[in-house]
Amino acid sequence: MTNESVARRIVPQGIVLAGALVLWAAAPAARQPTPLKSADMYSLKSIADVQLSPDGGTIAYSIQNSDRPGRPYSQVWLMNAATGQTKRLGDDREAASGPRWSPDGKRVAFFGRGTESEGSGLMVANADGSNAVFLAPVTSTNHPLPSSGDRLAWSPDGARLAFVSATPGPEADANGDPMVITRYLYKPTASEGLTRFNDNKRIHIFVVDIATRQVEQLTQGDYYEHSLDWSPTSDEILFVSNRGPDPDRFFNYDLFAVRAADKKVRRLTDTKNAEYRPRWSPDGKQIAYQGTKRPLTSSETTMEDTHIWLMDASGQNRHEIGGELDLRQGAPEWAPSGSAVYFTAQDRGNTALYKLPAAGGKPAVLVRGVGSVGSWSVGANDKASFAFSSSTRPAELYVKEGAAAGLGKPVTSLNEQVLAGKQLGEIEEMTFVSFDGTPIGVYLTKPAGGPGSGKHPMIVMIHGGPHGAQGPAFNAKAQVYAGLGWATLMVNYRGSTGYGQKLTDAIFKDQDGGEAKDILAGVDAAIVKYPWIDVNRLGVEGGSYGGQLTNWLITQTDRFKAAVPAASIANLVSFNYMSYYHDYLAVEFGAFPHEKGLMDLLWERSALRYVHQVKTPTMFVHGENDNDVPIAEAEQFYIALRDVGVEAIMVRYPREGHGVRETKHVVDVTDRSIAWYSKHFDAPAKTRPSESDKPGRH
């Protein structure tokens, strides 16, 4: 409801200084360690999209930068895997993303910017980055397209590129005067600027001839197509679309193929569950994809773990091959031989890369470390290139050779200049037994330099979703807190992913119930294990569902001295009808709110109902244009707290949607959170009300 200029590590001629690990360890011994500060966030960078060339000799990758006004922006780089030589596609002023290699490895396509008259769109360059050519403009939409895959695909002969772009839909202009709303799904996702309504554009498939730059539209209609893959025989393009009778109301992706020659569309699945991110086998006889089994899936999240499935090219013989691994599985890619598929899976707060025989069976770990594998690409002989975020660094580019499980080595050190000499907090994984005997995983970030002999505040940082997880991967805000001598507790409460389907399902019909108790039990477990945690200086925060739980917890206990809910839900009833997605609670509770008396249960589990019990000073953080969790959720609880007499402020961020993205806003939230906690950690303790004054507690 969940990044730097490579030039910092490059000599003027564009050669990466080799031996990143050695350089990290070779910081001057006399340098005094310093804590990470919020202002350092402007300098942090991370690796995003990673694509290994067909011969394994060059890596195309994108870097997320945060050093300009506005949201982080992406740039594409090419690295010679043998020499470390790099070249950026475009100049320093241009954003670029989504690199994809041609089948022969001689060219790379990407989304970038041409001349002023050409604008932004699809581009292609030589393998060494030279001769970048603008091919076609690309238009986007603000319509929600969750879990969408590749936006472009090469034809096997390398002569054409398929891509998706938006065209006007049949609805009236939603920006008219007056605005006339006719669609059920009339709100967009996290909007920028003043765009607060669905633009009603449709995403369709186009093909461009690289030699002539002639563009042809293959699909039409009122649907959205995405997640492209061109067949090895060059005749069809796989895609995903929701083509049910009421696609705005019911989220149900199916798989299709369109024939490039005559634009004929062939339906491959017609299921009540969802299919995602299909991939042709190298011989074109099979298709691998992500899939679920349950008949109702939310467009916002899914309680059911996605697994890897296979089917024949005809759409027949669909069968799950990832069932041996009881973990949430990512999008598949085929091994070049066609004998196996690769995919990532979440595992107890980490993300690892696996290899699974196409015939099924037990998957083998290919890449695993303490942290998370992000974007990845695997070539011949299991050579892998991937983004990996460790406990001490945002995502860097790694390379690993061979099938033996391991992590390989980093080939970039993008954050060395800002993080060298920084004293970071140690991260410890723990497991405790919750109130009903359920084992729950926890990650504790300790104060930088260790706790020493004094007492230290602790911030409970709650993840969103609810079907997500936190782990040891680098968390800038937690490390800024650690630099202040504060600990951070992250509880992977029931409903979290990466611990098996049973734990994820344990939240069904029980929001603001057992998972809230898990968090409080996790706080107790941490305090028992570490007496240096100051029980009189506890704070709580979270975003999205984590904000919902923050709101709920302060109605159930006054043990937290201050709270910072972000993009938070206070009223499950109003939230259901104001958010852009209206199927989420139906999946989470097994019925729509008007059915089976659910409306009463939703109100019973809404923090707003128990506002009279709140004692905790609260700072609300919200994006002005949030359509996932509309800002009215914060507005309601803010006024209610003020009515009760609780100290509360509301911080509203212009141009932001769901979650804060602009770097200056991220820094501002961090600084304001620190100030809010510090103010109330130092405030005199209030008298705790008796339990008899707290009706309705769960």
Buried (B, 14 or more C-beta within 10 A) or exposed (E): BEBBBBEBBBEEEBBBBEBBEEBBEEBEEEEEEEBBBBEBBBBBBBBBBBBBBBEBBBBBBBBBBBBEEEBBBBBBBBBBBEEBBBBBBBEEEBBBBBBBBBBBBEBBBBBBBBEEEBEBBBBBBBBEBEEBBBBBEBBBBBBBBBBBBBBBBBBBEBEBBBBBBBBEBEBEEBEEEEEEEEBEBBBBBBBBEEBBBBBBBBBBBBBBBBEEEEBEEBBEBEBBBBBBBBBBEBBBBBBBBBBBEEBBEBBBBBBBBBBBEEBEBBEBBEBBBBBBBBBBBBEBEBBBBBBBBEEBBBBBBBBBBBBBBBBBBEBEEBEBBBEEBBBBBBBBBBBBEBEBBBBBBBBBBBBBBBBBBBEBEEBBBBBBBBBBBBBBBBBEEBBBBBBBBBBBBBBBBBBBEEBEBBBBEBBBBBBBEBBBEBBBBBBBBBEBEBEEEBEBBBBBBBBBBEBEEEBBBBBBBBBBBBBBBBBBBBBBBBBBBBBBBBBBBBBBBBBBBBBBBEBBBBBBEBBBBBBBBBBBBBBBBBBEBBEBBBEEBBBBBBBBBBBBBBBBBBBBBBBBBBBBBBBBBBBBBBBBEBBBBBBBBBBBBEBBBEEEEBBEBBBBBBBBBBBBBBBBBBBBBBBBBBBBBBBBBBBBBBEBBEEEEBBBBBBBBEBBBBBBBBBBBBBBBBBBBBEBBBBBBEEEEEEEEEEEEBEEEB
